Amino acid sequence: MSDSGAVLPWLVIRQDDQGNRYRVGRYATRSEAEEVAGRLAARGHKQLYVVERTAATGSGA
């Protein structure tokens, strides 16, 4: 169950040099997620930012 009912299927993931991955945020559109990932990457850190779509989940209980 979702509090807001918003569908946010696009993730921005940060991956560090050791391969550890952390979710940075969830977004409604791929373009929005790519924009955020691009801004974060432009900061000059040695982190890799990737955009991924979440796996579809059923709505049944």
PyMOL Python script that loads the backbone (N, CA, C, O; Angstrom):
from pymol import cmd

cmd.read_pdbstr("""\
ATOM      1  N   MET A   1       0.856  -1.179   0.000  1.00  0.00           N
ATOM      2  CA  MET A   1       0.000   0.000   0.000  1.00  0.00           C
ATOM      3  C   MET A   1       0.895   1.234   0.000  1.00  0.00           C
ATOM      4  O   MET A   1       1.951   1.257   0.633  1.00  0.00           O
ATOM      5  N   SER A   2       0.457   2.239  -0.711  1.00  0.00           N
ATOM      6  CA  SER A   2       1.235   3.466  -0.822  1.00  0.00           C
ATOM      7  C   SER A   2       0.487   4.609  -0.151  1.00  0.00           C
ATOM      8  O   SER A   2      -0.732   4.720  -0.277  1.00  0.00           O
ATOM      9  N   ASP A   3       1.212   5.447   0.552  1.00  0.00           N
ATOM     10  CA  ASP A   3       0.585   6.585   1.222  1.00  0.00           C
ATOM     11  C   ASP A   3       0.074   7.612   0.226  1.00  0.00           C
ATOM     12  O   ASP A   3      -1.026   8.140   0.387  1.00  0.00           O
ATOM     13  N   SER A   4       0.868   7.899  -0.806  1.00  0.00           N
ATOM     14  CA  SER A   4       0.497   8.968  -1.731  1.00  0.00           C
ATOM     15  C   SER A   4      -0.153   8.459  -3.002  1.00  0.00           C
ATOM     16  O   SER A   4      -0.817   9.223  -3.702  1.00  0.00           O
ATOM     17  N   GLY A   5       0.022   7.193  -3.312  1.00  0.00           N
ATOM     18  CA  GLY A   5      -0.517   6.659  -4.548  1.00  0.00           C
ATOM     19  C   GLY A   5       0.353   6.981  -5.752  1.00  0.00           C
ATOM     20  O   GLY A   5       0.014   6.585  -6.867  1.00  0.00           O
ATOM     21  N   ALA A   6       1.469   7.691  -5.565  1.00  0.00           N
ATOM     22  CA  ALA A   6       2.356   8.062  -6.660  1.00  0.00           C
ATOM     23  C   ALA A   6       3.120   6.845  -7.153  1.00  0.00           C
ATOM     24  O   ALA A   6       3.526   5.987  -6.369  1.00  0.00           O
ATOM     25  N   VAL A   7       3.308   6.788  -8.463  1.00  0.00           N
ATOM     26  CA  VAL A   7       4.092   5.718  -9.065  1.00  0.00           C
ATOM     27  C   VAL A   7       5.457   6.305  -9.399  1.00  0.00           C
ATOM     28  O   VAL A   7       5.565   7.228 -10.207  1.00  0.00           O
ATOM     29  N   LEU A   8       6.489   5.768  -8.778  1.00  0.00           N
ATOM     30  CA  LEU A   8       7.849   6.265  -8.975  1.00  0.00           C
ATOM     31  C   LEU A   8       8.754   5.093  -9.369  1.00  0.00           C
ATOM     32  O   LEU A   8       9.511   4.588  -8.539  1.00  0.00           O
ATOM     33  N   PRO A   9       8.677   4.662 -10.624  1.00  0.00           N
ATOM     34  CA  PRO A   9       9.383   3.450 -11.036  1.00  0.00           C
ATOM     35  C   PRO A   9      10.857   3.638 -11.389  1.00  0.00           C
ATOM     36  O   PRO A   9      11.561   2.651 -11.599  1.00  0.00           O
ATOM     37  N   TRP A  10      11.338   4.873 -11.457  1.00  0.00           N
ATOM     38  CA  TRP A  10      12.723   5.111 -11.879  1.00  0.00           C
ATOM     39  C   TRP A  10      13.607   5.453 -10.693  1.00  0.00           C
ATOM     40  O   TRP A  10      13.281   6.333  -9.896  1.00  0.00           O
ATOM     41  N   LEU A  11      14.730   4.748 -10.579  1.00  0.00           N
ATOM     42  CA  LEU A  11      15.662   4.932  -9.474  1.00  0.00           C
ATOM     43  C   LEU A  11      16.943   5.566  -9.962  1.00  0.00           C
ATOM     44  O   LEU A  11      17.381   5.313 -11.085  1.00  0.00           O
ATOM     45  N   VAL A  12      17.552   6.398  -9.116  1.00  0.00           N
ATOM     46  CA  VAL A  12      18.923   6.846  -9.331  1.00  0.00           C
ATOM     47  C   VAL A  12      19.747   6.107  -8.285  1.00  0.00           C
ATOM     48  O   VAL A  12      19.467   6.182  -7.088  1.00  0.00           O
ATOM     49  N   ILE A  13      20.765   5.391  -8.753  1.00  0.00           N
ATOM     50  CA  ILE A  13      21.624   4.577  -7.902  1.00  0.00           C
ATOM     51  C   ILE A  13      23.040   5.138  -7.954  1.00  0.00           C
ATOM     52  O   ILE A  13      23.551   5.452  -9.029  1.00  0.00           O
ATOM     53  N   ARG A  14      23.671   5.264  -6.793  1.00  0.00           N
ATOM     54  CA  ARG A  14      25.081   5.669  -6.727  1.00  0.00           C
ATOM     55  C   ARG A  14      25.902   4.431  -6.428  1.00  0.00           C
ATOM     56  O   ARG A  14      25.611   3.689  -5.489  1.00  0.00           O
ATOM     57  N   GLN A  15      26.935   4.214  -7.239  1.00  0.00           N
ATOM     58  CA  GLN A  15      27.833   3.089  -7.014  1.00  0.00           C
ATOM     59  C   GLN A  15      29.229   3.625  -6.727  1.00  0.00           C
ATOM     60  O   GLN A  15      29.756   4.440  -7.484  1.00  0.00           O
ATOM     61  N   ASP A  16      29.829   3.163  -5.625  1.00  0.00           N
ATOM     62  CA  ASP A  16      31.161   3.653  -5.270  1.00  0.00           C
ATOM     63  C   ASP A  16      32.240   2.743  -5.853  1.00  0.00           C
ATOM     64  O   ASP A  16      31.940   1.767  -6.541  1.00  0.00           O
ATOM     65  N   ASP A  17      33.487   3.073  -5.572  1.00  0.00           N
ATOM     66  CA  ASP A  17      34.621   2.345  -6.132  1.00  0.00           C
ATOM     67  C   ASP A  17      34.685   0.884  -5.693  1.00  0.00           C
ATOM     68  O   ASP A  17      35.274   0.058  -6.391  1.00  0.00           O
ATOM     69  N   GLN A  18      34.094   0.557  -4.559  1.00  0.00           N
ATOM     70  CA  GLN A  18      34.089  -0.816  -4.061  1.00  0.00           C
ATOM     71  C   GLN A  18      32.883  -1.617  -4.566  1.00  0.00           C
ATOM     72  O   GLN A  18      32.726  -2.787  -4.216  1.00  0.00           O
ATOM     73  N   GLY A  19      32.046  -1.002  -5.373  1.00  0.00           N
ATOM     74  CA  GLY A  19      30.879  -1.690  -5.906  1.00  0.00           C
ATOM     75  C   GLY A  19      29.640  -1.612  -5.039  1.00  0.00           C
ATOM     76  O   GLY A  19      28.614  -2.205  -5.373  1.00  0.00           O
ATOM     77  N   ASN A  20      29.717  -0.887  -3.925  1.00  0.00           N
ATOM     78  CA  ASN A  20      28.540  -0.704  -3.067  1.00  0.00           C
ATOM     79  C   ASN A  20      27.546   0.199  -3.782  1.00  0.00           C
ATOM     80  O   ASN A  20      27.929   1.202  -4.384  1.00  0.00           O
ATOM     81  N   ARG A  21      26.271  -0.159  -3.713  1.00  0.00           N
ATOM     82  CA  ARG A  21      25.229   0.601  -4.401  1.00  0.00           C
ATOM     83  C   ARG A  21      24.234   1.152  -3.398  1.00  0.00           C
ATOM     84  O   ARG A  21      23.829   0.469  -2.457  1.00  0.00           O
ATOM     85  N   TYR A  22      23.843   2.419  -3.621  1.00  0.00           N
ATOM     86  CA  TYR A  22      22.912   3.104  -2.725  1.00  0.00           C
ATOM     87  C   TYR A  22      21.846   3.813  -3.548  1.00  0.00           C
ATOM     88  O   TYR A  22      22.160   4.486  -4.530  1.00  0.00           O
ATOM     89  N   ARG A  23      20.606   3.666  -3.155  1.00  0.00           N
ATOM     90  CA  ARG A  23      19.528   4.371  -3.842  1.00  0.00           C
ATOM     91  C   ARG A  23      19.555   5.832  -3.415  1.00  0.00           C
ATOM     92  O   ARG A  23      19.516   6.149  -2.226  1.00  0.00           O
ATOM     93  N   VAL A  24      19.622   6.714  -4.404  1.00  0.00           N
ATOM     94  CA  VAL A  24      19.654   8.150  -4.154  1.00  0.00           C
ATOM     95  C   VAL A  24      18.239   8.718  -4.158  1.00  0.00           C
ATOM     96  O   VAL A  24      17.918   9.585  -3.345  1.00  0.00           O
ATOM     97  N   GLY A  25      17.396   8.243  -5.059  1.00  0.00           N
ATOM     98  CA  GLY A  25      16.033   8.752  -5.142  1.00  0.00           C
ATOM     99  C   GLY A  25      15.190   7.970  -6.115  1.00  0.00           C
ATOM    100  O   GLY A  25      15.699   7.176  -6.906  1.00  0.00           O
ATOM    101  N   ARG A  26      13.884   8.203  -6.050  1.00  0.00           N
ATOM    102  CA  ARG A  26      12.907   7.582  -6.951  1.00  0.00           C
ATOM    103  C   ARG A  26      12.183   8.683  -7.698  1.00  0.00           C
ATOM    104  O   ARG A  26      11.891   9.739  -7.138  1.00  0.00           O
ATOM    105  N   TYR A  27      11.892   8.429  -8.983  1.00  0.00           N
ATOM    106  CA  TYR A  27      11.313   9.463  -9.835  1.00  0.00           C
ATOM    107  C   TYR A  27      10.232   8.875 -10.727  1.00  0.00           C
ATOM    108  O   TYR A  27      10.223   7.678 -11.012  1.00  0.00           O
ATOM    109  N   ALA A  28       9.326   9.736 -11.160  1.00  0.00           N
ATOM    110  CA  ALA A  28       8.188   9.309 -11.971  1.00  0.00           C
ATOM    111  C   ALA A  28       8.576   9.026 -13.419  1.00  0.00           C
ATOM    112  O   ALA A  28       7.998   8.145 -14.057  1.00  0.00           O
ATOM    113  N   THR A  29       9.549   9.766 -13.938  1.00  0.00           N
ATOM    114  CA  THR A  29       9.931   9.596 -15.341  1.00  0.00           C
ATOM    115  C   THR A  29      11.426   9.334 -15.463  1.00  0.00           C
ATOM    116  O   THR A  29      12.226   9.736 -14.617  1.00  0.00           O
ATOM    117  N   ARG A  30      11.770   8.649 -16.542  1.00  0.00           N
ATOM    118  CA  ARG A  30      13.179   8.379 -16.801  1.00  0.00           C
ATOM    119  C   ARG A  30      13.952   9.679 -17.010  1.00  0.00           C
ATOM    120  O   ARG A  30      15.071   9.824 -16.518  1.00  0.00           O
ATOM    121  N   SER A  31      13.359  10.624 -17.739  1.00  0.00           N
ATOM    122  CA  SER A  31      14.067  11.874 -18.005  1.00  0.00           C
ATOM    123  C   SER A  31      14.365  12.639 -16.711  1.00  0.00           C
ATOM    124  O   SER A  31      15.429  13.244 -16.578  1.00  0.00           O
ATOM    125  N   GLU A  32      13.443  12.613 -15.773  1.00  0.00           N
ATOM    126  CA  GLU A  32      13.665  13.271 -14.486  1.00  0.00           C
ATOM    127  C   GLU A  32      14.820  12.593 -13.737  1.00  0.00           C
ATOM    128  O   GLU A  32      15.683  13.271 -13.181  1.00  0.00           O
ATOM    129  N   ALA A  33      14.831  11.272 -13.725  1.00  0.00           N
ATOM    130  CA  ALA A  33      15.897  10.531 -13.055  1.00  0.00           C
ATOM    131  C   ALA A  33      17.245  10.784 -13.721  1.00  0.00           C
ATOM    132  O   ALA A  33      18.254  10.947 -13.036  1.00  0.00           O
ATOM    133  N   GLU A  34      17.268  10.817 -15.050  1.00  0.00           N
ATOM    134  CA  GLU A  34      18.515  11.069 -15.768  1.00  0.00           C
ATOM    135  C   GLU A  34      19.037  12.479 -15.512  1.00  0.00           C
ATOM    136  O   GLU A  34      20.246  12.693 -15.428  1.00  0.00           O
ATOM    137  N   GLU A  35      18.135  13.426 -15.389  1.00  0.00           N
ATOM    138  CA  GLU A  35      18.538  14.805 -15.084  1.00  0.00           C
ATOM    139  C   GLU A  35      19.219  14.880 -13.717  1.00  0.00           C
ATOM    140  O   GLU A  35      20.259  15.522 -13.567  1.00  0.00           O
ATOM    141  N   VAL A  36      18.629  14.225 -12.734  1.00  0.00           N
ATOM    142  CA  VAL A  36      19.209  14.214 -11.386  1.00  0.00           C
ATOM    143  C   VAL A  36      20.562  13.509 -11.400  1.00  0.00           C
ATOM    144  O   VAL A  36      21.523  14.006 -10.815  1.00  0.00           O
ATOM    145  N   ALA A  37      20.645  12.357 -12.063  1.00  0.00           N
ATOM    146  CA  ALA A  37      21.906  11.619 -12.133  1.00  0.00           C
ATOM    147  C   ALA A  37      22.982  12.460 -12.817  1.00  0.00           C
ATOM    148  O   ALA A  37      24.138  12.452 -12.394  1.00  0.00           O
ATOM    149  N   GLY A  38      22.613  13.177 -13.858  1.00  0.00           N
ATOM    150  CA  GLY A  38      23.562  14.036 -14.559  1.00  0.00           C
ATOM    151  C   GLY A  38      24.079  15.163 -13.681  1.00  0.00           C
ATOM    152  O   GLY A  38      25.271  15.470 -13.692  1.00  0.00           O
ATOM    153  N   ARG A  39      23.184  15.778 -12.922  1.00  0.00           N
ATOM    154  CA  ARG A  39      23.607  16.857 -12.015  1.00  0.00           C
ATOM    155  C   ARG A  39      24.546  16.336 -10.935  1.00  0.00           C
ATOM    156  O   ARG A  39      25.525  16.996 -10.587  1.00  0.00           O
ATOM    157  N   LEU A  40      24.249  15.154 -10.404  1.00  0.00           N
ATOM    158  CA  LEU A  40      25.111  14.575  -9.371  1.00  0.00           C
ATOM    159  C   LEU A  40      26.476  14.208  -9.947  1.00  0.00           C
ATOM    160  O   LEU A  40      27.499  14.454  -9.308  1.00  0.00           O
ATOM    161  N   ALA A  41      26.506  13.634 -11.125  1.00  0.00           N
ATOM    162  CA  ALA A  41      27.770  13.246 -11.763  1.00  0.00           C
ATOM    163  C   ALA A  41      28.616  14.466 -12.092  1.00  0.00           C
ATOM    164  O   ALA A  41      29.845  14.392 -12.065  1.00  0.00           O
ATOM    165  N   ALA A  42      27.977  15.584 -12.403  1.00  0.00           N
ATOM    166  CA  ALA A  42      28.693  16.807 -12.778  1.00  0.00           C
ATOM    167  C   ALA A  42      29.422  17.442 -11.600  1.00  0.00           C
ATOM    168  O   ALA A  42      30.246  18.336 -11.792  1.00  0.00           O
ATOM    169  N   ARG A  43      29.133  16.999 -10.404  1.00  0.00           N
ATOM    170  CA  ARG A  43      29.792  17.562  -9.214  1.00  0.00           C
ATOM    171  C   ARG A  43      31.265  17.176  -9.137  1.00  0.00           C
ATOM    172  O   ARG A  43      32.016  17.748  -8.346  1.00  0.00           O
ATOM    173  N   GLY A  44      31.685  16.200  -9.960  1.00  0.00           N
ATOM    174  CA  GLY A  44      33.086  15.843 -10.017  1.00  0.00           C
ATOM    175  C   GLY A  44      33.527  14.738  -9.076  1.00  0.00           C
ATOM    176  O   GLY A  44      34.721  14.453  -8.984  1.00  0.00           O
ATOM    177  N   HIS A  45      32.599  14.110  -8.376  1.00  0.00           N
ATOM    178  CA  HIS A  45      32.961  12.998  -7.504  1.00  0.00           C
ATOM    179  C   HIS A  45      33.283  11.777  -8.354  1.00  0.00           C
ATOM    180  O   HIS A  45      32.884  11.698  -9.516  1.00  0.00           O
ATOM    181  N   LYS A  46      34.001  10.834  -7.778  1.00  0.00           N
ATOM    182  CA  LYS A  46      34.362   9.614  -8.501  1.00  0.00           C
ATOM    183  C   LYS A  46      33.279   8.548  -8.379  1.00  0.00           C
ATOM    184  O   LYS A  46      33.563   7.357  -8.503  1.00  0.00           O
ATOM    185  N   GLN A  47      32.076   8.956  -8.143  1.00  0.00           N
ATOM    186  CA  GLN A  47      30.974   8.008  -8.015  1.00  0.00           C
ATOM    187  C   GLN A  47      30.311   7.812  -9.370  1.00  0.00           C
ATOM    188  O   GLN A  47      30.329   8.708 -10.214  1.00  0.00           O
ATOM    189  N   LEU A  48      29.733   6.649  -9.573  1.00  0.00           N
ATOM    190  CA  LEU A  48      28.976   6.348 -10.778  1.00  0.00           C
ATOM    191  C   LEU A  48      27.495   6.452 -10.430  1.00  0.00           C
ATOM    192  O   LEU A  48      27.039   5.849  -9.458  1.00  0.00           O
ATOM    193  N   TYR A  49      26.755   7.205 -11.212  1.00  0.00           N
ATOM    194  CA  TYR A  49      25.314   7.336 -11.003  1.00  0.00           C
ATOM    195  C   TYR A  49      24.608   6.692 -12.187  1.00  0.00           C
ATOM    196  O   TYR A  49      24.887   7.025 -13.339  1.00  0.00           O
ATOM    197  N   VAL A  50      23.692   5.767 -11.900  1.00  0.00           N
ATOM    198  CA  VAL A  50      22.957   5.074 -12.949  1.00  0.00           C
ATOM    199  C   VAL A  50      21.468   5.200 -12.707  1.00  0.00           C
ATOM    200  O   VAL A  50      21.015   5.390 -11.578  1.00  0.00           O
ATOM    201  N   VAL A  51      20.716   5.091 -13.789  1.00  0.00           N
ATOM    202  CA  VAL A  51      19.255   5.131 -13.726  1.00  0.00           C
ATOM    203  C   VAL A  51      18.752   3.730 -14.036  1.00  0.00           C
ATOM    204  O   VAL A  51      19.161   3.118 -15.023  1.00  0.00           O
ATOM    205  N   GLU A  52      17.863   3.228 -13.190  1.00  0.00           N
ATOM    206  CA  GLU A  52      17.282   1.897 -13.374  1.00  0.00           C
ATOM    207  C   GLU A  52      15.787   1.956 -13.139  1.00  0.00           C
ATOM    208  O   GLU A  52      15.299   2.762 -12.347  1.00  0.00           O
ATOM    209  N   ARG A  53      15.067   1.097 -13.834  1.00  0.00           N
ATOM    210  CA  ARG A  53      13.628   0.968 -13.609  1.00  0.00           C
ATOM    211  C   ARG A  53      13.406  -0.141 -12.582  1.00  0.00           C
ATOM    212  O   ARG A  53      14.043  -1.193 -12.646  1.00  0.00           O
ATOM    213  N   THR A  54      12.507   0.098 -11.647  1.00  0.00           N
ATOM    214  CA  THR A  54      12.209  -0.923 -10.632  1.00  0.00           C
ATOM    215  C   THR A  54      11.450  -2.062 -11.293  1.00  0.00           C
ATOM    216  O   THR A  54      10.826  -1.886 -12.339  1.00  0.00           O
ATOM    217  N   ALA A  55      11.512  -3.208 -10.681  1.00  0.00           N
ATOM    218  CA  ALA A  55      10.777  -4.370 -11.165  1.00  0.00           C
ATOM    219  C   ALA A  55       9.282  -4.142 -10.919  1.00  0.00           C
ATOM    220  O   ALA A  55       8.885  -3.588  -9.893  1.00  0.00           O
ATOM    221  N   ALA A  56       8.481  -4.571 -11.859  1.00  0.00           N
ATOM    222  CA  ALA A  56       7.024  -4.438 -11.707  1.00  0.00           C
ATOM    223  C   ALA A  56       6.558  -5.348 -10.579  1.00  0.00           C
ATOM    224  O   ALA A  56       7.019  -6.482 -10.444  1.00  0.00           O
ATOM    225  N   THR A  57       5.636  -4.832  -9.775  1.00  0.00           N
ATOM    226  CA  THR A  57       5.075  -5.628  -8.684  1.00  0.00           C
ATOM    227  C   THR A  57       3.580  -5.739  -8.875  1.00  0.00           C
ATOM    228  O   THR A  57       2.942  -4.826  -9.400  1.00  0.00           O
ATOM    229  N   GLY A  58       3.031  -6.837  -8.459  1.00  0.00           N
ATOM    230  CA  GLY A  58       1.593  -7.026  -8.558  1.00  0.00           C
ATOM    231  C   GLY A  58       0.855  -6.188  -7.538  1.00  0.00           C
ATOM    232  O   GLY A  58       1.401  -5.864  -6.484  1.00  0.00           O
ATOM    233  N   SER A  59      -0.379  -5.836  -7.842  1.00  0.00           N
ATOM    234  CA  SER A  59      -1.161  -5.034  -6.899  1.00  0.00           C
ATOM    235  C   SER A  59      -2.020  -5.896  -5.994  1.00  0.00           C
ATOM    236  O   SER A  59      -2.712  -5.384  -5.114  1.00  0.00           O
ATOM    237  N   GLY A  60      -1.978  -7.206  -6.207  1.00  0.00           N
ATOM    238  CA  GLY A  60      -2.782  -8.092  -5.371  1.00  0.00           C
ATOM    239  C   GLY A  60      -2.145  -8.312  -4.024  1.00  0.00           C
ATOM    240  O   GLY A  60      -0.924  -8.232  -3.884  1.00  0.00           O
ATOM    241  N   ALA A  61      -2.983  -8.595  -3.012  1.00  0.00           N
ATOM    242  CA  ALA A  61      -2.451  -8.798  -1.666  1.00  0.00           C
ATOM    243  C   ALA A  61      -2.265 -10.233  -1.486  1.00  0.00           C
ATOM    244  O   ALA A  61      -1.822 -10.670  -0.424  1.00  0.00           O
TER     245      ALA A  61
END
""", "prot")
cmd.dss("prot")
cmd.show_as("cartoon", "prot")
cmd.util.cbc("prot")
cmd.orient("prot")
